Amino acid sequence: MADRRGQLIAPAIDVVRHAIGDQRYAASCRAQFDARGALVLHGFFRREAIERVVRESAHREAEAFYARSTHNVYLTSSNPDLGLDHPFNLQVTSSKGLIADDQIPADSPLREIYHDPTFQMFLCQVLGIDEIHPYAGTLSSINVHFASEGMELGWHFDNSSFAVTMLLQAPEGGGVFEYVPNLRDADVGDMAYARVGAVLTGDEPVETLHFDPGDLVLFRGRNALHRVTPTEGSITRMLVVFAFNDQPGVELSESALLTFYGRTN
């Protein structure tokens, strides 16, 4: 399939439902994304492509690197000048397994989509950025995450300005994406301690983002507090993260690589 400029579009993308080569469609998606800080494009990935990726990935769950950690919602070290019960120092738990970019098959539909120029241009239009680039290095650009029973992502703010993900396999229960949009303003140093504390104690209502396997999700998580609740049941939750940067040559630090992948190359 080609867009209006004659560029090929990855066959795994359902361009009947999602005309990503049409600037009017991109503008409509941009308006929705700007209004909510989140965008779910239902049925973006064709069912047969999803089934193929799950077949190619599910049996490799044992090869994934698994990590469990406790952290504050700001993903920083604790501040000893504040009390242990201060929202800045309250700890939550995150656990997941993942396979890295260099473990994704060369002919995977995930790779076709990630490197598709029309898809990348569409992301730039929706995200409001001029350029989009893969990570430098061999590990970070495309990752498949596994969350078996009991695994979760605790409440946190992202360090990056945007995230691009797609659910591959839904669990029997749990694995719910919850968030509070625009809770803080990191650019002006507003950490919103009182509201963070209220979310952690269950005293502030949260929103739920609903999506199914094959749905593309764009999310602004730098100022939106969010989590994924523990997976329930015997079916592992599987999610692909398409990691991009708005600058070329960005590479994770050695310590971050060891934390996320257990290796540096």
NURO-288743 format. One record per residue (C-alpha): residue number from 1; x, y, z. Coordinates in steps of 0.001 Angstrom, whole numbers. Example, Ala and Ser with C-alpha at 12.3 -4.5 7.8 and 13.67 -1.06 7.14 Angstrom:
<r><i>1</i><xx>12300</xx><yy>-4500</yy><zz>7800</zz></r>
<r><i>2</i><xx>13670</xx><yy>-1060</yy><zz>7140</zz></r>
end
This chain:
<r><i>1</i><xx>0</xx><yy>0</yy><zz>0</zz></r>
<r><i>2</i><xx>1240</xx><yy>3514</yy><zz>-785</zz></r>
<r><i>3</i><xx>259</xx><yy>6931</yy><zz>524</zz></r>
<r><i>4</i><xx>-528</xx><yy>9966</yy><zz>-1630</zz></r>
<r><i>5</i><xx>3169</xx><yy>10668</yy><zz>-2146</zz></r>
<r><i>6</i><xx>3792</xx><yy>7151</yy><zz>-3441</zz></r>
<r><i>7</i><xx>5700</xx><yy>6012</yy><zz>-351</zz></r>
<r><i>8</i><xx>5145</xx><yy>2418</yy><zz>690</zz></r>
<r><i>9</i><xx>3320</xx><yy>1843</yy><zz>3972</zz></r>
<r><i>10</i><xx>4030</xx><yy>-1234</yy><zz>6086</zz></r>
<r><i>11</i><xx>1420</xx><yy>-3891</yy><zz>5204</zz></r>
<r><i>12</i><xx>767</xx><yy>-4595</yy><zz>8904</zz></r>
<r><i>13</i><xx>-923</xx><yy>-1175</yy><zz>9232</zz></r>
<r><i>14</i><xx>-4659</xx><yy>-1070</yy><zz>8493</zz></r>
<r><i>15</i><xx>-4642</xx><yy>2005</yy><zz>6232</zz></r>
<r><i>16</i><xx>-8370</xx><yy>1685</yy><zz>5533</zz></r>
<r><i>17</i><xx>-9099</xx><yy>2543</yy><zz>9171</zz></r>
<r><i>18</i><xx>-6036</xx><yy>4723</yy><zz>9638</zz></r>
<r><i>19</i><xx>-5020</xx><yy>6817</yy><zz>6630</zz></r>
<r><i>20</i><xx>-1686</xx><yy>7817</yy><zz>8127</zz></r>
<r><i>21</i><xx>-485</xx><yy>9306</yy><zz>4832</zz></r>
<r><i>22</i><xx>-3362</xx><yy>11829</yy><zz>4812</zz></r>
<r><i>23</i><xx>-2497</xx><yy>15114</yy><zz>6512</zz></r>
<r><i>24</i><xx>-6147</xx><yy>15753</yy><zz>7385</zz></r>
<r><i>25</i><xx>-6278</xx><yy>12477</yy><zz>9289</zz></r>
<r><i>26</i><xx>-3003</xx><yy>13305</yy><zz>11050</zz></r>
<r><i>27</i><xx>-4373</xx><yy>16730</yy><zz>12006</zz></r>
<r><i>28</i><xx>-7484</xx><yy>15124</yy><zz>13481</zz></r>
<r><i>29</i><xx>-5329</xx><yy>12742</yy><zz>15528</zz></r>
<r><i>30</i><xx>-3158</xx><yy>15666</yy><zz>16657</zz></r>
<r><i>31</i><xx>-6224</xx><yy>17526</yy><zz>17938</zz></r>
<r><i>32</i><xx>-7362</xx><yy>14506</yy><zz>19948</zz></r>
<r><i>33</i><xx>-3875</xx><yy>13933</yy><zz>21332</zz></r>
<r><i>34</i><xx>-3414</xx><yy>17553</yy><zz>22358</zz></r>
<r><i>35</i><xx>-6798</xx><yy>17597</yy><zz>24085</zz></r>
<r><i>36</i><xx>-6217</xx><yy>14498</yy><zz>26241</zz></r>
<r><i>37</i><xx>-2502</xx><yy>13820</yy><zz>26231</zz></r>
<r><i>38</i><xx>-3376</xx><yy>10335</yy><zz>25053</zz></r>
<r><i>39</i><xx>-4518</xx><yy>8802</yy><zz>21778</zz></r>
<r><i>40</i><xx>-5722</xx><yy>5259</yy><zz>21115</zz></r>
<r><i>41</i><xx>-5956</xx><yy>4200</yy><zz>17451</zz></r>
<r><i>42</i><xx>-8088</xx><yy>1078</yy><zz>17542</zz></r>
<r><i>43</i><xx>-7219</xx><yy>-1707</yy><zz>15113</zz></r>
<r><i>44</i><xx>-4086</xx><yy>27</yy><zz>13860</zz></r>
<r><i>45</i><xx>-2199</xx><yy>-3260</yy><zz>13521</zz></r>
<r><i>46</i><xx>-3841</xx><yy>-5961</yy><zz>11377</zz></r>
<r><i>47</i><xx>-4970</xx><yy>-9059</yy><zz>13270</zz></r>
<r><i>48</i><xx>-2818</xx><yy>-11452</yy><zz>11251</zz></r>
<r><i>49</i><xx>261</xx><yy>-9332</yy><zz>12005</zz></r>
<r><i>50</i><xx>-534</xx><yy>-9352</yy><zz>15732</zz></r>
<r><i>51</i><xx>-947</xx><yy>-13124</yy><zz>15673</zz></r>
<r><i>52</i><xx>2399</xx><yy>-13517</yy><zz>13924</zz></r>
<r><i>53</i><xx>4245</xx><yy>-11298</yy><zz>16395</zz></r>
<r><i>54</i><xx>2715</xx><yy>-13162</yy><zz>19349</zz></r>
<r><i>55</i><xx>3772</xx><yy>-16501</yy><zz>17818</zz></r>
<r><i>56</i><xx>7297</xx><yy>-15204</yy><zz>17317</zz></r>
<r><i>57</i><xx>7535</xx><yy>-13688</yy><zz>20814</zz></r>
<r><i>58</i><xx>5525</xx><yy>-15766</yy><zz>23288</zz></r>
<r><i>59</i><xx>7883</xx><yy>-18752</yy><zz>23343</zz></r>
<r><i>60</i><xx>10796</xx><yy>-16407</yy><zz>24101</zz></r>
<r><i>61</i><xx>9341</xx><yy>-15233</yy><zz>27403</zz></r>
<r><i>62</i><xx>11934</xx><yy>-17300</yy><zz>29263</zz></r>
<r><i>63</i><xx>14713</xx><yy>-15431</yy><zz>27399</zz></r>
<r><i>64</i><xx>13500</xx><yy>-12055</yy><zz>28635</zz></r>
<r><i>65</i><xx>15469</xx><yy>-10041</yy><zz>31155</zz></r>
<r><i>66</i><xx>13365</xx><yy>-9640</yy><zz>34299</zz></r>
<r><i>67</i><xx>13699</xx><yy>-6811</yy><zz>36778</zz></r>
<r><i>68</i><xx>11802</xx><yy>-5897</yy><zz>39930</zz></r>
<r><i>69</i><xx>12437</xx><yy>-2615</yy><zz>41682</zz></r>
<r><i>70</i><xx>11013</xx><yy>-127</yy><zz>44131</zz></r>
<r><i>71</i><xx>11083</xx><yy>3558</yy><zz>43273</zz></r>
<r><i>72</i><xx>9349</xx><yy>6856</yy><zz>43867</zz></r>
<r><i>73</i><xx>6946</xx><yy>8249</yy><zz>41283</zz></r>
<r><i>74</i><xx>9585</xx><yy>10694</yy><zz>40030</zz></r>
<r><i>75</i><xx>12053</xx><yy>7868</yy><zz>39231</zz></r>
<r><i>76</i><xx>14740</xx><yy>9576</yy><zz>41291</zz></r>
<r><i>77</i><xx>16676</xx><yy>8827</yy><zz>44456</zz></r>
<r><i>78</i><xx>14953</xx><yy>9563</yy><zz>47771</zz></r>
<r><i>79</i><xx>15493</xx><yy>12879</yy><zz>49512</zz></r>
<r><i>80</i><xx>16733</xx><yy>12338</yy><zz>53086</zz></r>
<r><i>81</i><xx>15728</xx><yy>15914</yy><zz>53998</zz></r>
<r><i>82</i><xx>12072</xx><yy>14915</yy><zz>53574</zz></r>
<r><i>83</i><xx>10204</xx><yy>12458</yy><zz>55760</zz></r>
<r><i>84</i><xx>9774</xx><yy>8818</yy><zz>54795</zz></r>
<r><i>85</i><xx>6037</xx><yy>9434</yy><zz>54405</zz></r>
<r><i>86</i><xx>6518</xx><yy>12458</yy><zz>52146</zz></r>
<r><i>87</i><xx>5033</xx><yy>11831</yy><zz>48649</zz></r>
<r><i>88</i><xx>8495</xx><yy>12349</yy><zz>47140</zz></r>
<r><i>89</i><xx>9878</xx><yy>9421</yy><zz>49126</zz></r>
<r><i>90</i><xx>6946</xx><yy>7002</yy><zz>49019</zz></r>
<r><i>91</i><xx>7951</xx><yy>3813</yy><zz>47232</zz></r>
<r><i>92</i><xx>6014</xx><yy>1778</yy><zz>44668</zz></r>
<r><i>93</i><xx>6906</xx><yy>-1473</yy><zz>42921</zz></r>
<r><i>94</i><xx>7545</xx><yy>-2173</yy><zz>39227</zz></r>
<r><i>95</i><xx>8321</xx><yy>-5517</yy><zz>37634</zz></r>
<r><i>96</i><xx>8546</xx><yy>-6686</yy><zz>34045</zz></r>
<r><i>97</i><xx>10501</xx><yy>-8784</yy><zz>31593</zz></r>
<r><i>98</i><xx>11579</xx><yy>-7696</yy><zz>28143</zz></r>
<r><i>99</i><xx>13372</xx><yy>-8750</yy><zz>25025</zz></r>
<r><i>100</i><xx>15515</xx><yy>-6105</yy><zz>23389</zz></r>
<r><i>101</i><xx>15731</xx><yy>-4785</yy><zz>19860</zz></r>
<r><i>102</i><xx>18511</xx><yy>-7175</yy><zz>18889</zz></r>
<r><i>103</i><xx>16221</xx><yy>-10088</yy><zz>19804</zz></r>
<r><i>104</i><xx>13434</xx><yy>-8978</yy><zz>17430</zz></r>
<r><i>105</i><xx>13504</xx><yy>-10931</yy><zz>14121</zz></r>
<r><i>106</i><xx>14853</xx><yy>-8983</yy><zz>11157</zz></r>
<r><i>107</i><xx>11639</xx><yy>-9586</yy><zz>9174</zz></r>
<r><i>108</i><xx>9238</xx><yy>-8865</yy><zz>12047</zz></r>
<r><i>109</i><xx>6194</xx><yy>-6693</yy><zz>11257</zz></r>
<r><i>110</i><xx>7251</xx><yy>-4644</yy><zz>14285</zz></r>
<r><i>111</i><xx>10442</xx><yy>-3675</yy><zz>12503</zz></r>
<r><i>112</i><xx>8567</xx><yy>-2895</yy><zz>9271</zz></r>
<r><i>113</i><xx>6306</xx><yy>-479</yy><zz>11122</zz></r>
<r><i>114</i><xx>9032</xx><yy>1102</yy><zz>13220</zz></r>
<r><i>115</i><xx>11155</xx><yy>2033</yy><zz>10195</zz></r>
<r><i>116</i><xx>8276</xx><yy>2931</yy><zz>7875</zz></r>
<r><i>117</i><xx>8838</xx><yy>6556</yy><zz>6717</zz></r>
<r><i>118</i><xx>5124</xx><yy>7337</yy><zz>6448</zz></r>
<r><i>119</i><xx>4536</xx><yy>6040</yy><zz>9975</zz></r>
<r><i>120</i><xx>7419</xx><yy>8141</yy><zz>11267</zz></r>
<r><i>121</i><xx>6087</xx><yy>11233</yy><zz>9482</zz></r>
<r><i>122</i><xx>2632</xx><yy>10569</yy><zz>10942</zz></r>
<r><i>123</i><xx>4110</xx><yy>10384</yy><zz>14447</zz></r>
<r><i>124</i><xx>5914</xx><yy>13696</yy><zz>13907</zz></r>
<r><i>125</i><xx>2662</xx><yy>15344</yy><zz>12842</zz></r>
<r><i>126</i><xx>664</xx><yy>13981</yy><zz>15784</zz></r>
<r><i>127</i><xx>3373</xx><yy>14580</yy><zz>18380</zz></r>
<r><i>128</i><xx>4181</xx><yy>18051</yy><zz>17054</zz></r>
<r><i>129</i><xx>7890</xx><yy>17433</yy><zz>16531</zz></r>
<r><i>130</i><xx>10103</xx><yy>18104</yy><zz>13520</zz></r>
<r><i>131</i><xx>12080</xx><yy>14865</yy><zz>13449</zz></r>
<r><i>132</i><xx>11959</xx><yy>11378</yy><zz>14887</zz></r>
<r><i>133</i><xx>14913</xx><yy>9049</yy><zz>15337</zz></r>
<r><i>134</i><xx>15663</xx><yy>5554</yy><zz>16652</zz></r>
<r><i>135</i><xx>17910</xx><yy>5039</yy><zz>19642</zz></r>
<r><i>136</i><xx>21603</xx><yy>4645</yy><zz>18997</zz></r>
<r><i>137</i><xx>22861</xx><yy>1210</yy><zz>19986</zz></r>
<r><i>138</i><xx>21311</xx><yy>-2197</yy><zz>19464</zz></r>
<r><i>139</i><xx>18954</xx><yy>-2638</yy><zz>22427</zz></r>
<r><i>140</i><xx>16502</xx><yy>193</yy><zz>22939</zz></r>
<r><i>141</i><xx>14482</xx><yy>998</yy><zz>19804</zz></r>
<r><i>142</i><xx>11944</xx><yy>-1864</yy><zz>19781</zz></r>
<r><i>143</i><xx>11237</xx><yy>-3793</yy><zz>22982</zz></r>
<r><i>144</i><xx>8627</xx><yy>-6442</yy><zz>23775</zz></r>
<r><i>145</i><xx>7514</xx><yy>-6384</yy><zz>27422</zz></r>
<r><i>146</i><xx>6148</xx><yy>-9389</yy><zz>29304</zz></r>
<r><i>147</i><xx>4062</xx><yy>-9126</yy><zz>32486</zz></r>
<r><i>148</i><xx>3027</xx><yy>-12494</yy><zz>33895</zz></r>
<r><i>149</i><xx>708</xx><yy>-12880</yy><zz>36879</zz></r>
<r><i>150</i><xx>1417</xx><yy>-10366</yy><zz>39633</zz></r>
<r><i>151</i><xx>3719</xx><yy>-8129</yy><zz>37591</zz></r>
<r><i>152</i><xx>2928</xx><yy>-4424</yy><zz>37448</zz></r>
<r><i>153</i><xx>4265</xx><yy>-952</yy><zz>36714</zz></r>
<r><i>154</i><xx>3954</xx><yy>1272</yy><zz>39754</zz></r>
<r><i>155</i><xx>2820</xx><yy>4887</yy><zz>39650</zz></r>
<r><i>156</i><xx>5378</xx><yy>7120</yy><zz>37931</zz></r>
<r><i>157</i><xx>6034</xx><yy>10059</yy><zz>35644</zz></r>
<r><i>158</i><xx>7993</xx><yy>9399</yy><zz>32444</zz></r>
<r><i>159</i><xx>11317</xx><yy>11090</yy><zz>31805</zz></r>
<r><i>160</i><xx>10612</xx><yy>11196</yy><zz>28060</zz></r>
<r><i>161</i><xx>8052</xx><yy>13549</yy><zz>26538</zz></r>
<r><i>162</i><xx>6071</xx><yy>10855</yy><zz>24702</zz></r>
<r><i>163</i><xx>5580</xx><yy>7097</yy><zz>24493</zz></r>
<r><i>164</i><xx>4432</xx><yy>4958</yy><zz>21538</zz></r>
<r><i>165</i><xx>3171</xx><yy>1481</yy><zz>22445</zz></r>
<r><i>166</i><xx>941</xx><yy>-1320</yy><zz>21217</zz></r>
<r><i>167</i><xx>-671</xx><yy>-4124</yy><zz>23201</zz></r>
<r><i>168</i><xx>69</xx><yy>-7531</yy><zz>21676</zz></r>
<r><i>169</i><xx>-1695</xx><yy>-9862</yy><zz>24113</zz></r>
<r><i>170</i><xx>-4177</xx><yy>-9023</yy><zz>26852</zz></r>
<r><i>171</i><xx>-4148</xx><yy>-10894</yy><zz>30178</zz></r>
<r><i>172</i><xx>-7167</xx><yy>-12612</yy><zz>31706</zz></r>
<r><i>173</i><xx>-7471</xx><yy>-9773</yy><zz>34194</zz></r>
<r><i>174</i><xx>-5607</xx><yy>-6791</yy><zz>35581</zz></r>
<r><i>175</i><xx>-2993</xx><yy>-5045</yy><zz>33477</zz></r>
<r><i>176</i><xx>-5153</xx><yy>-1904</yy><zz>33455</zz></r>
<r><i>177</i><xx>-3576</xx><yy>1413</yy><zz>32427</zz></r>
<r><i>178</i><xx>-4575</xx><yy>4100</yy><zz>34923</zz></r>
<r><i>179</i><xx>-3518</xx><yy>7740</yy><zz>34799</zz></r>
<r><i>180</i><xx>-4088</xx><yy>11270</yy><zz>36025</zz></r>
<r><i>181</i><xx>-3493</xx><yy>13785</yy><zz>33210</zz></r>
<r><i>182</i><xx>-1630</xx><yy>17049</yy><zz>33763</zz></r>
<r><i>183</i><xx>-1014</xx><yy>16339</yy><zz>37415</zz></r>
<r><i>184</i><xx>2256</xx><yy>18277</yy><zz>37575</zz></r>
<r><i>185</i><xx>4181</xx><yy>20824</yy><zz>35503</zz></r>
<r><i>186</i><xx>7786</xx><yy>19638</yy><zz>35442</zz></r>
<r><i>187</i><xx>8893</xx><yy>22545</yy><zz>33245</zz></r>
<r><i>188</i><xx>8212</xx><yy>25063</yy><zz>36021</zz></r>
<r><i>189</i><xx>9278</xx><yy>22761</yy><zz>38842</zz></r>
<r><i>190</i><xx>5767</xx><yy>22033</yy><zz>40153</zz></r>
<r><i>191</i><xx>5997</xx><yy>18472</yy><zz>41544</zz></r>
<r><i>192</i><xx>2392</xx><yy>18446</yy><zz>42856</zz></r>
<r><i>193</i><xx>3284</xx><yy>16636</yy><zz>46078</zz></r>
<r><i>194</i><xx>-192</xx><yy>16914</yy><zz>47628</zz></r>
<r><i>195</i><xx>-1974</xx><yy>15467</yy><zz>44617</zz></r>
<r><i>196</i><xx>652</xx><yy>12742</yy><zz>44165</zz></r>
<r><i>197</i><xx>88</xx><yy>11741</yy><zz>47778</zz></r>
<r><i>198</i><xx>-3672</xx><yy>11688</yy><zz>47235</zz></r>
<r><i>199</i><xx>-3310</xx><yy>9374</yy><zz>44234</zz></r>
<r><i>200</i><xx>-1037</xx><yy>7010</yy><zz>46156</zz></r>
<r><i>201</i><xx>-3514</xx><yy>6796</yy><zz>49044</zz></r>
<r><i>202</i><xx>-6485</xx><yy>6355</yy><zz>46706</zz></r>
<r><i>203</i><xx>-8041</xx><yy>9684</yy><zz>47647</zz></r>
<r><i>204</i><xx>-7941</xx><yy>11209</yy><zz>44152</zz></r>
<r><i>205</i><xx>-9894</xx><yy>9681</yy><zz>41256</zz></r>
<r><i>206</i><xx>-7947</xx><yy>8351</yy><zz>38301</zz></r>
<r><i>207</i><xx>-8792</xx><yy>7757</yy><zz>34661</zz></r>
<r><i>208</i><xx>-8481</xx><yy>4495</yy><zz>32744</zz></r>
<r><i>209</i><xx>-7150</xx><yy>4175</yy><zz>29205</zz></r>
<r><i>210</i><xx>-8794</xx><yy>1241</yy><zz>27423</zz></r>
<r><i>211</i><xx>-7037</xx><yy>-508</yy><zz>24534</zz></r>
<r><i>212</i><xx>-6949</xx><yy>-3946</yy><zz>22968</zz></r>
<r><i>213</i><xx>-4328</xx><yy>-5975</yy><zz>21063</zz></r>
<r><i>214</i><xx>-3466</xx><yy>-4160</yy><zz>17836</zz></r>
<r><i>215</i><xx>-4346</xx><yy>-677</yy><zz>19119</zz></r>
<r><i>216</i><xx>-1616</xx><yy>1944</yy><zz>18783</zz></r>
<r><i>217</i><xx>-1307</xx><yy>4141</yy><zz>21888</zz></r>
<r><i>218</i><xx>411</xx><yy>7529</yy><zz>22054</zz></r>
<r><i>219</i><xx>795</xx><yy>8981</yy><zz>25535</zz></r>
<r><i>220</i><xx>2373</xx><yy>12035</yy><zz>27132</zz></r>
<r><i>221</i><xx>3614</xx><yy>10755</yy><zz>30472</zz></r>
<r><i>222</i><xx>6030</xx><yy>13443</yy><zz>31641</zz></r>
<r><i>223</i><xx>3350</xx><yy>15329</yy><zz>33564</zz></r>
<r><i>224</i><xx>707</xx><yy>12604</yy><zz>33748</zz></r>
<r><i>225</i><xx>1031</xx><yy>10200</yy><zz>36679</zz></r>
<r><i>226</i><xx>310</xx><yy>6674</yy><zz>35461</zz></r>
<r><i>227</i><xx>629</xx><yy>2980</yy><zz>36236</zz></r>
<r><i>228</i><xx>-313</xx><yy>-500</yy><zz>34991</zz></r>
<r><i>229</i><xx>-2103</xx><yy>-2609</yy><zz>37607</zz></r>
<r><i>230</i><xx>-885</xx><yy>-6160</yy><zz>38419</zz></r>
<r><i>231</i><xx>-1575</xx><yy>-8822</yy><zz>35813</zz></r>
<r><i>232</i><xx>-4085</xx><yy>-11477</yy><zz>36853</zz></r>
<r><i>233</i><xx>-4371</xx><yy>-15021</yy><zz>35506</zz></r>
<r><i>234</i><xx>-2210</xx><yy>-17381</yy><zz>33481</zz></r>
<r><i>235</i><xx>-2046</xx><yy>-15337</yy><zz>30248</zz></r>
<r><i>236</i><xx>967</xx><yy>-13030</yy><zz>30073</zz></r>
<r><i>237</i><xx>355</xx><yy>-9421</yy><zz>29131</zz></r>
<r><i>238</i><xx>2557</xx><yy>-8584</yy><zz>26118</zz></r>
<r><i>239</i><xx>3239</xx><yy>-5060</yy><zz>24894</zz></r>
<r><i>240</i><xx>5608</xx><yy>-3602</yy><zz>22312</zz></r>
<r><i>241</i><xx>7308</xx><yy>-274</yy><zz>22963</zz></r>
<r><i>242</i><xx>8348</xx><yy>1706</yy><zz>19887</zz></r>
<r><i>243</i><xx>11027</xx><yy>3981</yy><zz>21377</zz></r>
<r><i>244</i><xx>11897</xx><yy>7137</yy><zz>19452</zz></r>
<r><i>245</i><xx>13717</xx><yy>10401</yy><zz>20113</zz></r>
<r><i>246</i><xx>13321</xx><yy>13854</yy><zz>18604</zz></r>
<r><i>247</i><xx>17119</xx><yy>14153</yy><zz>18356</zz></r>
<r><i>248</i><xx>19572</xx><yy>11822</yy><zz>16577</zz></r>
<r><i>249</i><xx>22231</xx><yy>9765</yy><zz>18316</zz></r>
<r><i>250</i><xx>20524</xx><yy>9416</yy><zz>21711</zz></r>
<r><i>251</i><xx>21769</xx><yy>6402</yy><zz>23659</zz></r>
<r><i>252</i><xx>20939</xx><yy>5138</yy><zz>27126</zz></r>
<r><i>253</i><xx>23669</xx><yy>5312</yy><zz>29737</zz></r>
<r><i>254</i><xx>25547</xx><yy>2163</yy><zz>30706</zz></r>
<r><i>255</i><xx>23790</xx><yy>2085</yy><zz>34074</zz></r>
<r><i>256</i><xx>20365</xx><yy>2410</yy><zz>32428</zz></r>
<r><i>257</i><xx>21201</xx><yy>-378</yy><zz>29974</zz></r>
<r><i>258</i><xx>22192</xx><yy>-2655</yy><zz>32855</zz></r>
<r><i>259</i><xx>19007</xx><yy>-1771</yy><zz>34734</zz></r>
<r><i>260</i><xx>16652</xx><yy>-2378</yy><zz>31806</zz></r>
<r><i>261</i><xx>18432</xx><yy>-5144</yy><zz>29887</zz></r>
<r><i>262</i><xx>21009</xx><yy>-6658</yy><zz>32212</zz></r>
<r><i>263</i><xx>23699</xx><yy>-5997</yy><zz>29598</zz></r>
<r><i>264</i><xx>25230</xx><yy>-3141</yy><zz>27637</zz></r>
<r><i>265</i><xx>25371</xx><yy>-4722</yy><zz>24152</zz></r>
end
